[in-house]
Structure formats: structure tokens, C-alpha cells
Amino acid sequence: MLEIFSRLSPDWLHRAYVYTGSAGPFGNDFRFRLAQDEDSHLIHAAVYSKVCYELAEDREERDFAWDDAGTAELRQWLQERYEAYAAANGLPPEGPGPLPDPKEAIR
């Protein structure tokens, strides 16, 4: 599983109301968006490619419970969507490699 997906947990999702991320090289990247719905206790997830969420024509969306079981399903769904995208677009199935240490990025 890509490291960026394996980090997702109910607590991690409290970092922002909307979180976006990507994997792969710029211009051929797999993108995802996670939005909190505190009233329904759901995470609205979307995957898409190459452009912003608002303009993406290949957007696929799904809702997940905002709990341990729901985030486990979310991680698996994101991984499956990434693997399908990678196979169709010539990206390595294992992803772009480990994420940089945030402490190193600010030096």
C-alpha cells in the first residue's frame, strides 16, 4: 500500500475539512480529495487525474464511515484506484517511493 494511504486514520482526517493529495509525476498524477461531513459522520472521497477536482472529468466518488472500519475501506479503495490508474498510465504500481520527511523539507 502506498505510504500516503497507509497514514489515513479517523484521527488523521481531523487535520483539515478538505484534504487533497496526489501520487505520481506532475502531469500524470493520480489525485484524491477527502472531505469531512461531521453531520453525517462520513468522509466524502474522490479520485481523479491531471487537473483540479472541480475540472476533473474522470472523477470517481464514494462515501466512507468516519471510523476505523470506514478508514480501512477508504485506504483499500484508494489503493485499488491507484493501482488501476498506474496500470493504465505506465506508473509503477508500488508508487513514487517513500514520502519525504517534513522536517527535511523545510531546511
Wavefront OBJ file of the C-alpha trace (Angstrom):
o trace
v 0.000 0.000 0.000
v 1.243 3.482 -0.809
v 2.560 5.231 2.280
v 0.314 8.248 1.727
v -2.748 5.968 2.033
v -1.452 3.885 4.925
v -1.269 7.013 7.113
v -5.023 7.631 6.937
v -6.941 7.088 10.178
v -10.001 8.680 11.812
v -7.734 10.943 13.888
v -5.518 11.845 10.920
v -8.596 13.001 8.985
v -9.202 15.734 11.573
v -6.286 17.766 10.147
v -8.478 19.643 7.648
v -12.075 19.801 6.470
v -10.879 19.067 2.942
v -7.607 17.293 2.232
v -6.147 16.736 -1.229
v -3.168 14.649 -2.226
v -1.510 13.038 -5.211
v 0.874 10.272 -6.238
v 2.925 10.117 -9.398
v 4.739 12.628 -11.586
v 3.242 16.069 -12.215
v 1.090 15.964 -15.339
v 0.396 12.233 -14.988
v -0.543 12.118 -11.343
v -3.261 10.237 -9.500
v -5.124 12.694 -7.311
v -7.519 12.296 -4.436
v -9.715 14.518 -2.284
v -11.129 13.733 1.161
v -13.848 15.955 2.615
v -15.276 15.740 6.129
v -19.005 15.595 6.741
v -19.286 15.937 10.504
v -23.104 15.947 10.471
v -23.309 12.552 8.769
v -20.003 11.319 10.239
v -18.757 10.478 6.723
v -15.708 11.075 4.605
v -16.574 12.011 1.013
v -13.714 10.661 -1.102
v -12.939 11.321 -4.743
v -10.190 10.176 -7.096
v -9.317 11.879 -10.374
v -6.305 12.800 -12.501
v -4.264 15.577 -14.051
v -6.453 18.588 -13.218
v -8.128 20.031 -10.147
v -11.132 18.339 -8.553
v -13.549 20.967 -9.858
v -12.486 20.479 -13.502
v -11.840 16.724 -13.481
v -13.970 14.791 -15.935
v -12.731 11.392 -14.711
v -13.800 11.912 -11.107
v -14.963 8.843 -9.154
v -16.570 9.430 -5.751
v -17.544 7.317 -2.763
v -18.523 7.867 0.878
v -16.933 6.087 3.844
v -17.809 5.942 7.525
v -15.573 8.138 9.644
v -14.398 5.342 11.943
v -11.729 2.632 11.991
v -13.628 0.279 9.669
v -14.528 3.086 7.263
v -10.986 4.397 7.004
v -9.712 0.839 6.430
v -12.157 0.581 3.495
v -11.071 4.045 2.317
v -7.386 3.065 2.323
v -8.130 -0.104 0.336
v -10.346 1.746 -2.165
v -7.692 4.414 -2.757
v -5.030 1.730 -3.241
v -7.202 -0.178 -5.745
v -7.985 3.011 -7.669
v -4.273 3.953 -7.704
v -3.222 0.512 -8.978
v -5.782 0.681 -11.807
v -4.626 4.203 -12.715
v -0.959 3.195 -12.551
v -1.517 0.194 -14.837
v -3.380 2.320 -17.393
v -0.853 5.182 -17.330
v 2.526 3.484 -17.101
v 3.253 4.334 -13.474
v 4.965 1.935 -11.062
v 2.353 0.010 -9.037
v 4.392 0.499 -5.871
v 4.044 4.276 -6.218
v 6.584 7.070 -6.391
v 8.539 5.949 -3.329
v 8.653 6.997 0.306
v 7.335 10.373 1.336
v 9.944 12.964 2.318
v 10.416 13.718 5.989
v 8.533 17.020 6.570
v 11.357 18.200 8.835
v 13.831 17.808 5.966
v 11.606 19.677 3.514
v 11.824 22.949 5.463
v 15.605 23.056 5.706
l 1 2 3 4 5 6 7 8 9 10 11 12 13 14 15 16 17 18 19 20 21 22 23 24 25 26 27 28 29 30 31 32 33 34 35 36 37 38 39 40 41 42 43 44 45 46 47 48 49 50 51 52 53 54 55 56 57 58 59 60 61 62 63 64 65 66 67 68 69 70 71 72 73 74 75 76 77 78 79 80 81 82 83 84 85 86 87 88 89 90 91 92 93 94 95 96 97 98 99 100 101 102 103 104 105 106 107
